């Protein structure tokens, strides 16, 4: 197709149109129905607001006085979790994770629930977010917003100095966020390279509490990796707009604040799975099976000078990944991506009491569910409903056949959502580069097979297909490429080599 640059003022609209089309092509709903909006109009107050609550609140604890805080992206408004730490004797620490009680306002089987069940997740594209729930719920009435009383399901975990889980419980509580914090500003403060954010210093004792959370998160992470959790790193980016013009792609870097939330959510998801099992309740587990293509991972490691066991071994694989990252940090994200593809996708599996389901190979955990993001993922809302039934001692709200069907649907719809996000991201990259046809870039070969050869630019997080001059190239080669064409609608970016050479 001709490489005719689009009007810069139309960048956002172009990507929005592509995103809507991609949603429909993948069987997802980009808009809420009239029935959903009618139900939404009938919702008058948040669950737990101003001391009120929805449904039976017997046994709901009042934990509003604790130093709860949220940590999320700067622009996040759908706040699913709050965290707080408490030091205990003997170098033990109690971590509490409060998860928004979305079920209190989203009734099982309602029109709002059916929309969420259909899409199963919020879809985050380059120009538009398609929320799983209407924003009046997900960013307001069911969001754990600063200074607001809210109902929550609390996962309570006692952790030893070595990272061992010593005790745990799950219960309902009323909570109140004392601070809305952002990953990047908290991370630079923890690293000592920046000042504490104002929202943190405004709350007495919150700085000490967050440092305690940081310490125990690192302990949890070390313990998890000792069990074989994988040290993977991929390149993630997000578009940067100047009004409606796409200005660039910004790398989304990991940091200590993100690690706190990641480590606590992994711990909370494990506790939730084991709680349901102990109470004799079914669950939907998040599973990453032992890789079927382990032989290819072994071969990949051999090219890096490492011999892995013939049978899948998470500890050995992680040791290889740690070594590879130290030896060649530039190429490590691409090695990580190759390993992730060979591991295979995660999936949802329904588990009945007494069943033995596969664990999560990448996290090196046997019992794992999704429970901490019910505003954004339907699997978490399903888990929340089952947890609340277990807490109340009433029958599970889902039967075995329904859970089986749900697990299958959740896996398929998640795959569709991921494809929408990737498709629009590729179109955004093509849109960003369409005025640079003919320019040359340094790149790294990221894929080489009969299906084609791919290269990632070193100056920006963009990958494209090498259409000319790919002969003899292999993964890991440094290469100089020229941009020869883009196709924004299909998200295609094509290169030709200028010179090649392994470095």
N, C-alpha and C positions, 0 to 999 in steps of 0.2 A: 504494500500500500504506500502511497506517497507520504513522505515525511513532512507534512505541513504543520508547523507549530500551531498549537491552540492559543487562543487569547488568554493571557495570564489571568485576567479578571474572572475567567470562567473555570479555573482549575478546580475549585471546590465543587462547583456544580457538575462538572464532568465526572469527577470521582463519585459523587453522590448518585448520579444516574447509573454509573457502572455498578455501584454497590447494590442499588435497588434491583437492578436486573439480575445480578449474581445471586441475590437472596432468592428471588423467584425461581431462577433456573435450578437452584439446589433444593427447592421444596420448602423454603423457610418463609415466614411471614414478616414482611418489612413494616407493616402497619397494624395497629390495634383495631379490632372490629368495633362496631357500634355497641354491641352487647358488652364488651369490655369497658368501654367508656361510660356506659350507663351504670354498670356496677361501681366503677370508680367514683362517680358522682355521689353515690350513696355512702361512701366511706367518709366519716366526719372527723375522726380523731385517731391519733397514733395509739397503738397498744401500749399501755403503761404511762401515757402522757398525763401529767398533772395528777398523779396518784391513781388514775383509773386504769383499768385493764380489761381485756376481752376474755370471755369464757371463764372457766374455773381457775382461780388463782390460789387455791389452797396449797400451802407448802411453798409458795413463791417467796424467796428470801429477799430482804431489802439490803442490797449491796451498793446503794448509791453513794455512800461516803468514801468508797475506795478510790484510789488514784487511777481511775480508768483513763486511758488515752487511745486514740486511733492513730495509726501510722499508715499512710497510703500515698499514692501519687499526688502531686500538687493539685491536679485538676479533678481528682476523684470526688464524687458526691454520693455514690452508693456505698456507704460504709457498713460493712458486714461484721467487723470484729473490733473489739476493744481488748486490751491486755493490761495486766497488772502483776507485779511480783511482790512476794512477801518472804522475808528472811526468817528461817526457822532455826532452832538449835541444831548443833551438829553439822553445820555447813550445808544444811538442807534448804531448799527454796521451794515455795509454793508459787506456781504459775496458774493464773486464772485467765481463760480465754472466754470472753462473752460474745456470743453469736446472736445476731439480730433475730428476734422471734417473728419471722415473716409469716409463719403459719397462723399467727394470731389474727391477721387481717386478710390473708389470701386463703379462702375456704377451698378445701379439697373438692374438686368437681365444678367449681364456679367457672364463669367465662374467662376471668383473669387467669385462673389456674390452668384452664385448657389451652390458652395461648402459650403460657409458660411451658406447659407439657409438650406442646408441638415443637417449639423452637429449642427448648431445653437449655439455652444459654443466652447470655448477652453476646452480641456479635460486634467486635471492635474493628471497624474498618478505618482506612486512612482519612476519610473525610466525614464519617458519620458513625455514631454508635446506635445500634439497634437493641435497646434494652429488653431483657426478658420480661420485666414487669414495667408497667407505666411509671414514669419518672415521679409522679406525685407520691407513689409508694416507695420506689427504690432509692430515691434521693431525699425523701422527707419522712413519710409516716412509718416506713419500715427500715429506715436508716438510723444508725447509732450516732446521731448528730450531736455536736458539741452543745452542752448545756441543757439537753433534753432528757427527760425521764423516759426510759424505754424498757420493755420486757425483753429478756434474753434467755437463751439456753447457755449455761455456763459449764465449761469443761475445766475441772479443778484437778491439778496435777502436782504431786510432791516429787521432787527430783533430788537425788543424792549428789554429793560432790563429784562423783565419777560419771554422772549423767544417767545413772540407773533410775528407772521409774519405781518409786517406793509405794505410792498410793495414788488413787484417782477416784473421782466421782463425777457425775453429771447431774445437774439439777437446774431448776428454773429460778430466775432472779429478776429483780428490777434494778437497773443500772443507770448511771448518768456519766456521760463523757466529760472529763475535766479539761481535755485539750484535743484539738485537731492538729495533728502533726504530719509533716511530709517527709518522705524517704530521704531526699537529697540533703535537706537542711539538717536533719537529725544525724545523718551519716558524717557530714563534715564536722559537726560538733563532737561526735564520738571519736573521730580520727584526730581531733585536735587541730584541724586546719581551718576552722571557722567558729564563729560565735554561736552560742545556744540560741535557737529560735525564740522569739518573744513569747509564743504560746507556751513554751516549755518553762521559761523562767517565771511566768506569771503564776505558776502553781507551786506552792511550797512543797518540797520533797520529791517532786516529779523527776528532777535531774538524777537524784540518787536511785530512784526506782528504775529509770531507764538504763542506767549503768548496770544495775543488777540484772535486768532483762538481757542486756548485751552479754554479760558474763555467762549466764546460764545457757543462752542460745549457743555460744561457742562450745560449751561443754557438751550440749546435746549433739551438736554437729560432729564433734570429734568422736563421740560414742557411736554415732550412726555410721560414720565412715570406717570405724574399726570393725563394724559388722559387714562392710562391703558396699555401702551406699556409694554411688558413682559420682566422681568429680567431673561433671560435664559443663561445658561453656560454649554457648552458641552466640552468634551476633544477632542482636535484636535492635530494631530501629523504629522510630516513629516519625511521622511527617511533621515538618514545621511550616506553618502557614503565616504569611504576612497579609492579614485580612483574608481575602479569598485566593491569593496567589500562593502556590506551593513554593516555598523558599529553600527547603533542603530536607535532609534526613538526619535525625539526631540519634546517636547511639544510646541505647538504653542499658546503662552499666549496672552491674550488681554492686551492692555496697552493704555495710554492716547493718543499716536499718532494715533493708530488705531481708537480710539474713535472719534478723530477729523474728520477723513475721513468718518467713518460710519455715524456720525451725519449729516455732510454736504451733503453726498450723499442721505440720506433719505430726507432731506429738499429739495434738488434739484429735486429729482424724484417726490415729491409732487407738486412742483411748475410747473414742465413740464406737468404733468397731468392736472392741473387746467388751465394752459395757453392754451392747446389744446381745452379744453372744452369751455373756454371763447371765443376762436376764431371760434367756431363751427366746429372743426375738429375731426375726429375719432381718436382713440388711442387703443393701446394694454395695458391693465391694468394688474398689478401684484396683484393677489388676494390670500388671505388666509381666507377662509370662517369661520364663527362661527363653532366651532367644533361639529361634529355629535356625538362624543363620550364624550360629556361633563359629562354625568352621571358617566363615568369611572374616569374622572378627579376629580369629587366630591368625589368618593369613595377613590381615592388615597389620596386626601387631608385629608379625615377623618382618615386614618391610621396615619397621622401625627398630629392629634389633632386639625384640622381646619375644620370648616363647611363653605362650599361655597354655594352660592345661587343655586336654582334648575335650573335657566336659565343661559346661558353663560354670564359671566360678567368678562371682561378683567381686570378691576381695582381690583376686589376681588381676581382674580387669581394671579395678580402681587403681591399684598400684601402678599398672602400665600407664593409665591416664595421667596420674600425678607426675610420673617421670617424663612423659611426653610434653606436658605443659611447661615444665621447668626447662626442657631442652629446646623447645621451639614455640614460644608463646604466640608468634605471628600465625603459624599454621594450626595451632591447637583448636580454635573454633571450628575449622573445617574438618579436622579429625573427629571432634566431638559430634558434629552433625552426621558424619558417616556412621559412627557408632550408634547414634540415636536411630538412624534409619534401619540399621541392621538389627537393633533390639526389637523393633516393631512397635506399633502403636499401643497405647493403653486402651483398656476397654472396661466396661461395666459388667459385672456378673452378680446375679441374685444369689444370695446364700441363705439357706434355711438352717435352723438350729441343728447342729451335728454334722453339717456338710463340711467338706474339706476343699476349699477353693484355693487357687494359686495365689501367691503373694505378689508384692510389687518388687520386681527384680532390681529396678533402678534405685529404689530407696532402701533396699535390703530389709524390708519389713514384710511380715506374713499377714498381719491383720490391718487393713487399711480401707477407709471409706472416704467419701467426700461429704463434709458436714459443715464447713466453716464459711461458705459463701452463698447463702440461700437467696440473696437478692440477685445473684448473677448466674447461678447454676441450679437447674431443676433437681439434679441428683441430690444436692445438699438440702433442698426443701423436702424431698421425700424422706431423707435420713432424719431431718428434724422432726417430722411428723411421727416417725417410728420411735425416736428417742422420747418424745413427749408422752407417747402412749406407754412406753416402758416405765418412765418416771411415775406416771399416774397409776400404773398397774391395770391398764385396760387393754383389750385386744389390739393388735397391730391394725392400722387402717388399710393395709394392702394384703391381699391374698397371694399365695405362691405363684399362681399363673400370671397374675397382674404384674408382680415384681419381675418375673422372667421376661415378659413382654416389654416392660419398662426398660430393663437393662439393655435389651437389644436395640430399642429405639434410641436410648440415650447415647449409645456408642455411634449409631449411624448419624444422628443429628449433630453430634459433636464433630464428626468427620466433615459433614457438610458445612458447618460453621467455619471450621479451620480452612476449608478450601475457599470459601468466600473471602476470608481475611487475607489469605495468601494472594488470591487473584487480584484484589484491589490494591494490595501493597505492590505487586508487580506493575500494575498500571500506573501507580503513583511514581514509581522509579522511572518508568518509560516517559511519563509526562515531564519529569524533572530533567531528563536527558535529551528530549526531542530537539532542543535548540543547539545541541552540541555534536551533531552528526559531523564526522570527519576528525574529531579530536582524538588524541592518543592518551592512553592511561597505562600505568603499571598495574598488573593484575596477578592473581594467584589462581592456578588451575584447581578447581574444586571437584570436578567430576570428569571421568574419561571412560567411555564404554561404547558399545555398538549403538546405543541410543543417542549419543552425542557427547560433545566436550563442552564443559562449562567453566567459566572463570569469574572470580570475584574481584572487583576493583579495590585497590588498596587505599584510595583516597576517599571513598564513600562506600557505605554498605549496600552495594548493588551487584547483582549477579546476572550474567547473560550467557547466551550460547555462542561458542566460537564456530562461526559458519565457514570461515576460510583460514587455511594455514594451521589446522589442528593436528595434522599428521605428526606422530611421534611425541605428542604432549602426554603427560601423565599427571596424576594428582600430586600437588605439592610443587609443581614447576612454577617459577616466576616467569612472567611473559609480558611483553609490551603489546597492547592491543589498540586497534582503532575502532571507534564506534561507527558502524556502517548503516544501521537502520533501527527504528523502533516502531512498535505498533501498540499504541496506548490502549485501544479497545481490548486487545488480547493479552496485553502485558508482556510483549515480546521485546527483548533487547538483544541485538546481534552484533558480534565483533568479528574482526579479522586480525590475525596476528601481524605484527610489524617485525618483531624479532623474538626469538625464543632462547631459552637457556635455563638449565637447572642451576640453582644457586644454593 
